[in-house]
């Protein structure tokens, strides 16, 4: 007989779960099962998680991936793990999803680590790094260079388990109403910008602010912001930024590759069986493949549609701009390393891995 366990973030319930009891009706069902002839295998227990998403479910790639994850985990678990996805704002505000998981207000979140940067700037390293690695090298640092271990350490302090489930192709660098001809054109602009790249743009004289994806279009349309970056072409197309701004800048120097995933309350995660944990981790590993392949295949068609049907002008930053951004990034590294021990520690791991990787990276591949 299967056991049905309804999980919540309440500590008493979690303690009961670990002891193979339950909360509410689930506990009664479990007790009945135990008196009916022994315990079922842990993998046969039903786990239900409410997941607060930071991204609209209809959004290509970022949002759609959450739906795909829930479908895949249902299939691989034989229906014994349910991830019920909720739209941004349905449970908690989009930018507060991970914080809510930490507090136990929600059980899990579909989000990105950089949205926790208000707690510690170093969390940005687990989403994207300016002038950083492409997806293969980034994954290499995460899984074989100590990156994920550092993430586990930091997230454990927030009572959160982070499981990477998505990796994005390079992002676009931003949408502008007018062509940016000189560095001075950036000064005084109000731009929605994310993560460590925002710190760089601040040094360029830009007034940056972080907005949730669903709030950007209206802010751009109303003139609350002058420009925006958000994600890669297929995602940006879904938000319709091209309706307001026609100059679309590349490359995505601020996010050469980006990681997002599932964030589960640590008490809940520790209460899961080893089989359930393995099914979630394995499914998220499959999602890494899925999102990387889909992301790479979908960007050019999105760019073509916006260029040909919506008069979007595809722009590439002149070297002068890229040099200025990289110089500012080096200043950010020095400043943050001096005042943030976590930032310094993680950057040391990250930069050492990249230095060691160079012999392979510079010789193993054809030049693009």
N, C-alpha and C positions, 0 to 999 in steps of 0.2 A: 504494500500500500504506500503510495507516495505521501510525503510530508509537505505541507504548504507553510512556508515561513514568510510573513510579511515583515520587511525590514523597515526600521526607522532610525533616526539619529538619537533617539532618547537613550541615555546610558543604561537605564534599567532594562530596557528592552534588549539592548545589545548583549548585556550580560546574560540574560535569559537565552538569547539566541545561541551564544557560545556554549551554553550548558545543554543545548539541544532541547530547550523549552521554547515557548513562543510568547507573543503578545496578543491579547484579545482572542479572537476566534481561532487564529493560527495556533495558539498554544493549546486550545482544547482539541484541535484536530491532531496535533502531534501527540498529546497524551493518549488519545484514542488509538492512534497508530501504534504507540509503544505497547499498549495493553493488548494489542491485536496480534502479537506474534513477532516482536523484535523490531529493530530499526532498519530503515531502508538505507541504501548506499547514499552518501552525501550528494553525489551528482544527481540523484533523483529528487532532491528537495527543490521546491520552486522558490526563486528569488525574484522579487519585484522591486525595481528602482525607479523613482521619479527623477528625471534628468532635466534640469533647467538649462536651456540652450542660450548661448550668447548671440546666436545667428538665426535669422528667419529660416524656417524649414524649406521654404521655396527657393532660397538663394542657391544658385548653381555652385556646385562643389562644396563650399563651406557648410551650407545648410543641408543640402541633399545628402551629404556624407553622414550626417547624424541619423537620417532616416535609413540609409543603407546599413549603418552599423546596427541599428535596432533589428533590422530584418535578418542580418547575418548572424547576430548573437542568438536570435530566436531559433534559427535553423541549426546552428552548430550545437546548441544546448538541447535540442529536441523540445523546445518550448519551456524549458525549466529556468531560463533566465529571461526576464522581461525588462527591457529598458524603455520606459514610456517617456518619450520626448515631449517637452513643453516649450512653446514659443517664447521668445524673449519677452519678459514682463508678465507672463502668465503666473509664474511663481515668485520670481524676484527680478529686479532690473538686470538688464543684460550684462552690464559691467560689474555687477555685484554677485554674479553666480558663484564664483569660486569662494569668495568670502562667506557666502551663505552656506556652502558645503562645510567650510571650516567650522562655522558656528553650530552646524547641525540643523540649520533651518530647512535645508533641502538635502537629499541623499547624495545627489551627484550633479555634475555640470558638464556640458559640452562647450568648451571654451578654449582659451589659450593662456599660457602662463604669464605673458606680459600684462594681462589685465590685473595681475596681483602686484604690479610694480609699485603701486602706492604704498605697499607694505615694505617692500625692499626692491630697489632698482635692479638688483642682481637677478630677479626672476625673469627679466627680459632675455637672458642668455638661453632660456629654454623655449623661446619662441623664434627669435631671429637675431642676427648680429650684423650691423653695418659692415660692408665690404668683407663679409664672411664667406663661408664655404657654400658650394652648391649642395644639392640634396645628398648625393652619395657620401661626400666627405662629412657633412653634418651628421648623418646617421652613423658614420663610423666613429665620430667623437662621442655621440650619445651612447652607443651600445658597446664600444670597445675602447673608448678613450677616457672613460670616467664621467662623462656628462650626465648620464642617467642616475648614477650613484650620487652625484652632487645634488641633482634635482630631488631625489628621494630624501636626502638629508634635510634640505630646506623645506620641502613640503610636509615632512613629518612634524616639523615644528609648528605647522599650521593645522595639524590634524587632518591632512589630506593625502590621499594616494593619487599620484599622477600617472596616467598610462597614455603614452603617445599613440595616437590613432590616425593621424593625418599629416602628410607633409606636402607643402605647396611648391609649385614651380616659382621662379623669381616673380616678385610683384612688379607692378608698374610703379613709376616714381611720382605720379600725381596728375591731377586734372586741373588745368588753368584756363581761365577765360581768354587770356591774351598770351601771346608768345613772350617768353622770358628771354630777353636779349642780353642783359648784363646781370651781374651779381647784385647790383644795387636795386634791380627791379624786385628782388625778394624782400628787401627791407620794409618792415611795417606791414607786410601781408599777414592776414589771419588764415591759418591753414590747419585743417584737421590732420594730425599726424600721430603715428603710433610709435611707442617703444623708444629704443635708444636712438633711432633716427630722429625723433622729435627733439632730443637734446642737441643733436647736430644742427638741426634747422633753427633752433633757438639761437645758436651761435652765429647764424647767418643773418640775424636780425628779424627773424620771423616770429610772430606770436602764435605758438602752437596750442592746440587744445585737443583733447581726446573725446571723441563722440562714438557712441555705439553705431554699428552699421546702419541700423534702421532710422537713425536720426540725421544722417549726413545729407541726404538729398534735399530735404526741406531747408536745412541750414544753408546749403549752397544756393538753392533757389532764392531764398529770402535775402541773401547777402550777409548773413550772420558770419559766414566764413567766405574767404575769397577763392579758396582752392582746397583740394582734398587729395589725400591718397587713401586707399583702402586695401585693395588686394590685386589679384591678377586679372587680366582682361575678361575672362569668362565670368568672373564674380562681379567685377565692376559693371559689365554690361547688364547684369541682372538688376542692378540698382538704378540704371538709367542715367548715370552722371553725364553722359554725352549730350543729354538734352539741355544742359546748362553750360557746360564747358566743352570746348572743342579741341584744345591743345592737350594731347595725351603724352606725357613724358616717360621715357625709359633711359637707362636700365634701372632696375629696382636695387640700387646700391644699398638701400637701407634694409632690405629683406631679400637677399639672394636666394634663400629658401626659408620656409617657415613651418613650424610644427605646432599642431594643436592636438587636443585629445579629450579624454574623459578624466574627470576629477571626482573621486569618490571619498566620502567621509571616511577617515581612517578607522574609526571604530566599526563601521559597517564592513569595510574591506577586511579587517582582521577577523571579523565574525564569519566570513565566507569560508566554505570548504576549499581545500587545495584545488579540487576539480573545478569549482566555479571560478576561482581566480585564474586558473590556467586557461579556461575557455574564454574569459574576457581578454586576457593578454594575447592569446593566439588570434582571436578575431581582430583585435586592434592591429596586430602584425599584418594580417591580411589587408586591413584597411590602409596601411601604409603603401602597400603595392597598388591597391586600387586607386587611391587618390593621386599618387605620383603619376601613374600611367594615364589616368583620365585628365589630370591637369596638363600634362605635356601635349596630349592629343587635342585639347580643346581651345588652346590659347590663340593659335593662328586663325582658325575660323571666326572666333569672336572679334579679333582685330580687323579681319577683312570685312565682316558685316558692319562694324561701326565706321570703318573708313569709307566703304563704298555706299552705304545706305544712309549714313548720318553725318557725313562730311567731317568726320574726326580726323585731325591731323596728327599723324604718328611722329613724335619728336624724339631725338636722342640728345642727351645733355652734351654740350661741348666739353672737351677735356678740361678746360679752365674750371668749369663748375664741379666736375668730379674730383679734381685735385683739391678744390676748396672744401668740398664735403669731407674728403678723407683727412685733410689737415685738421678740420674741426673735430672729427671722430677721434683722432689721436689725443686731442685736448680733453675730450670727454673721458677717455680711458684714464688719463693721468689724474684728473680731478676725482673721479669716482673711486679709483683704486686708493687714493690717499685718504678718503673719508669713509669707505665702506669695506669692511673686512671680507664680507661675503663676495662682493664684486671682485676684489683683488684675488681672492682664492680661486674663484671660478675662471676669471680671465687667465690666470696662470696656467690652469689645466688646459683650457681652450687653446691658448696661444702656443703652448708647448706641443700639443698634438698637431696643430697646423704646421709648425716649424718642422717637426719630424716627418710629416706627410709630404712635404715639398718635393723630396727626391722622387717620389712616385708621381705626385700630381703634375710636376713639370715635365716629366719624361714619359709617362705612361699613356698620354692622350695626344691625339692630333690637336693642333691649335684650331680653335673655332674661327 
